[in-house]
């Protein structure tokens, strides 16, 4: 809630805090300096203009007893030194620093500082979607500053700034009241050897419970299982590109011939199936960059506007065995799959097979879009 408070007060109120409450700012400034000068000393100890010192902050008077050493040493630092120091701060701390005094406000809102933070942090975001890709905002609104783009795209900032919004259209009542069950197709090369499907369906720790099975409707294509979890019920249809024997014996570095494609196009029965489903889950093997695009021709063939209903959402899961395995970033996966070119809602998020981390929130995101919420 600290981030939310800082973002709301710093951005929503046109009057800076340092003009509205000098006593609070004085105390807060002392706290900031007390934590920052140690970093300055370590980085620039022995440099000209920065002297060895000891700082002591009096909690009763909110003053710095060795203010000459601290203030002369600190505030005479060059701008580029301050920017270097500020570059180590997270978003919450930067918003705090911006409230201390006018010079720090200017430094903490420096465009280059936020541009670098955006470029670095975006590759560590756990999820990204059709509304939060930085390039989308850069191309559609050139007047936005890097800081504004960051706050619009960062998952944590978006969550804290999220307010109650009423839908501009009626939700799909048949799904909302449970008269219809969302049909979701799951496919992708990440299903071949990850064990994700087995974990979702049969693991005792899975949040999903198998309630039944249903047959295929299109020449045997489209059979699946009905799953129930805390947020509702879904019909999950798994489309494997390889047979069971091929999945066991496959060479991840060799060629992969998909059963879903005929001359680089999906069969008629799969087209019919795709025209009736409500959402898609594409499973990516995110253990290295080469495997992200392994089998991407299936993604291009199935997610095609010619046989999909408008606005059908697509969830891309970057699958790794567990949290100890480094994953390709969500932003990298979105770029490699050219998701910005899709004319439908999409989301990329990280997923761990052993704990199903990320799977349930992703399905919940799909359900909200299916119901029109």
N, C-alpha and C positions, 0 to 999 in steps of 0.2 A: 504493500500500500504506500510505501515511501515514494516509489517511482511515480505512482499515480498522482500523489499529492504534489510532487514537484512539477510534473508535466502540466497538470491542470492550473496551478497557481502561476507558473512561469509563462504559460502560453495564453491561457484564457483571460488573464487579467492584464490589461495594457499598462498598468502602473507597476513599475519594478518594486520588488520587495524592499530594496535598500532605500527607497524613498518613503516607504510607508511605516517602517518600524526600525529605527536606527539602533535601538537597544538590542533587539533580537539579532540584527545583523552583526553588531559588534561582537556578541558572544559567539555567533556562528563563524565569523571571520577568524576569531582566535582559534576555534577548533580546527578549521581548515588549515590555517597556517601551522598549527602545532603538529598536524599529521603530515604536512607537505614538506616542511623545512628539513626533516630528516632525510627525505628522498633527495632533496636538493643537495644536501651535504654529501651524501654518498656518491651522487653522480658527478658533482663538480668540486669536491673537496680539494683544496690547494689551488683552484683556479683563481685568477685575479678578480677581485670584486666580491668573492664569497669567502667569509672568514669562518674559522671554527668558532662555535658558540654553543651555549646551552640555553634552551628555551624553557621558560616556566610560565604556565598560565594560571592566573589566580581566578578561582571559580567564584570568589565573592565579588570582585570588582570587574571581572571580564576584561582585564588588561594584560598585556604582555610585559613582564618586568624587564626583560632584556630587549626592549623594542628597538633600540638603535641598531644592535647587531643584526637582529632578525629582519627588520624592515629595510634597512639600508642594503643588507646582503641580498634579500629576496627581491624586493620591488625594483631594484636597479638591474635585474637580470634582463638580457635581451629578449625581445618578443619570441624569437625562434626557440629559445631555451624554455620559455613558459609553454609554448605549444608542444614541445617535446615532452614536457612533464605532463601536460594535460592529455596527451595521447595515450597515457597509461591508465587513465580513468575510465570507468564504465559509464554507461549512459546516465544512470542515477546520480553518480558523483558529478558529472559534467553539468547536469541541471542544477545541482546544489551550488556548484562553484559559480555558475552564472548569476546567482542571486546575491553574491557577496558584495560586489562593488562594480562600478561602471567599467573599469579597465578589465576586470576578470570576466565581466559579461561579454565584452567584445571578443576577448580571447576564446571563451568557451563556445561562442557561436561562429567561430572562424570556419569559412566554407571548406578550406583545404583540410582542416582537422576532421570535419564530419565526413568529407569525401573519403579520406583514408579509412576512417572508422567504418563507413558503409562498405567499402571494398573488402576490408578484412573480415568484419563480423558476419557479413551476409553468407559467407561460406561455412559458417558454424551454426546457422539457424537450423533448428530441428525440422521445420516445415516451411513450405512456400506455396503460394497458390496464384490463381489467375488475377488476383487483386493486389498481390504483394511482391511481385517481381520488380526489383529496382529499375530495370531497363524499361519496363512499361511506363513508369512515372516519368522517367527521363525523356522518353520519346513523345509522350502525350501532353506533358505540361512542363515546358522549358522554364517557366517562372519559379518552379519549386526549388528551394535551397536544398543542399545535401542533407541538412538536419531534418527538414520537413519530409524528405523522401525516406530517411532512416526511420522516423517515427511512424510513418504510414506503413512501412514494410516489416519492421521488426516484430516477430510473433508476440513477445512479451509486452511490448508497448501497445500493440493492437488490442491485446486481451485486457490490459488495464484501462485503456481509453474507451473500451467498448461500452456503449450505452444501450438501454432498452430501445429497440427499434420495432415498430409495427410494420408487418409486411404490406407492401403496396398492392398486393393482389391476394385473392383468397387461396389458402392452401388446398392441396388436393385432398378433399375430404375422405375419399375412399381409403387412402393410406393413413390419414390422420386418425380415423376412428377404427382402423384395423379391419375394414371390410376387404381390402386388397393387401397382398403381401409383395413388397418390393422384390423384383427379380434382378439379381446382380451376377454378372459374368466375371469370373476371375481367370486370368491367363498370363502368360509371360514366361521367359526363360528362367526366371528365378524360382519357378515352381518345380523345375526338373529335378533338383537335388537338395533343395533347402530343407525339406521336411515340414514346411509351413502348414500345408493342408492337413497333414496328419496331426500336427499339434493343435490346430484349430478345432478339428472334428472330434478327436478321441482323447486328448490329454485331460487328465482329471482336473488340472489347474486352469483349463480353458474357461473363459467366461461364457462360451457358447455351448448350448445343449442341442444335440440332434433330436428333432421332434418327428422326423419322418423323411421319406424319400419320394421323389416324383419322377415319372418317365419323361423321355424326350418327346418333343412334338414334331420336329422337323427331320424326317427320315432317321429317327433315332438320336438326333443331336439335341442337346439341351436338357438332359437329365441332370438331377442334382439332389441336394438335401435342403430341408427346411431347418433353419437354426433359430434358436430363441436366446435372447440375452436381455440385460436389464432395460435396454432402450427400445425393445420391440422384437419383431420377427422378420427374418429375411429368407428368401429362396436363393441359395448359392449354387451357381453352375460353374464347374471347373472345366476349362478347355485345355487339355494337355496337347502340346505339339509333338510329343514323343510317346511311344508306347512305354509300358513299364520296363520291359527289358532294355529298351534304348536309353531310358533315363538312368538305369543302373550302370550301364556300360559306356555311357557317352564320354567323349573326349572333349573337355571344355575348350581346348585350344584348336580343335579340328572343326570340320564343317558340320552344320546342324540342319538337317532336312526336316522341315516342319510338315506335319500331317494336315495342318490347318490351311495350307496354301497350295494352290494349283496354278502353276505359271505366275507366281507372285501375286495371286489374288485368291481371296477366300471363296469357298464353295457356295453354291446356291443355298444350301440348307443353313449354313452359318450366317449368310446374309439375312435370311428370314429370321433366324434367331436374334441377331443383333437389332433388327428393326422392332423387336417386341420387348427388349429388356429395358430396365430403368436406370442402370448404372454399370460401370466397369471398374474392375480393380486390375491394374497391371503390375505384375511382380518383377522387380529388377534385382538381379544379383549385383549388389553394390560393394562386393569385396575388392574390386579394382575397376579402373575406368574402362578397360577393354570389355569386361563382361556387361557393362551397362548397356551397350549397344548390341550385345549378342542376342540375335533374334528380334531386333527392332523392326524388321520388315513385317512381322506379325502385327505390331502395334499400328503401323501405318495402314495396313490392310483392313484391320477391324475397325479402327476409329476413323471412319470415313463418313462424311456428311451425306453421301449418296444413299446409305441404307440405315443411318442412325436417326432416331428421333431428335428434334431440336432440343438443345440445352441438357442433354443427358450428361451427367457429371462423370468425370474420370478421376480415380484415385490411383496414384503411382506410389508403391511402397518400395523403399530402398532397403532390401533385406540383407542382413548379416546374421551369423549364428548367435552372437551375443554382444554385450556392451564392450567387451575387451577387444573386439575386432574393429579396426578402423574402417569406416564406411565412406564411400564417395558422397560428397555433400549433396543436399537436396537441390541447391542452386545449380550445381554442375549437371545433375541428372535432368533437371528441367531444360537446361540449355542444350544438352546432347540430344534430347528427344524433340527439340523445337516446339515446346508446349505453348509458347506465346502465339503460335500460328493457329492453335485450336480455337474454334468459335463456340466453345462450351466451357462450363466451369471445370477446373482441374485443381488438384492439390498433390504435392509431393511431400512425403514425410518419411522419417526414419522408422525402421521396424526391426526388432530383435526376435529371432525365431524362438529361442529358449524361454522367453518370458512373455512373448506376444506383445511386447512394448510397441505402442503406436498403432496396432491393428484395430483395436476397439474404437479409439478416437477417430480413426479414419473412416470406419464403417458408420459411426454416428454422424460424421460430416456428410457422407453420402446420403444418409437417410433424411437429413434436414433439407438437402437440395431436392431430393426426390419428392418430399412432401410440400415443397415450395415455401419453406419457412426461412 
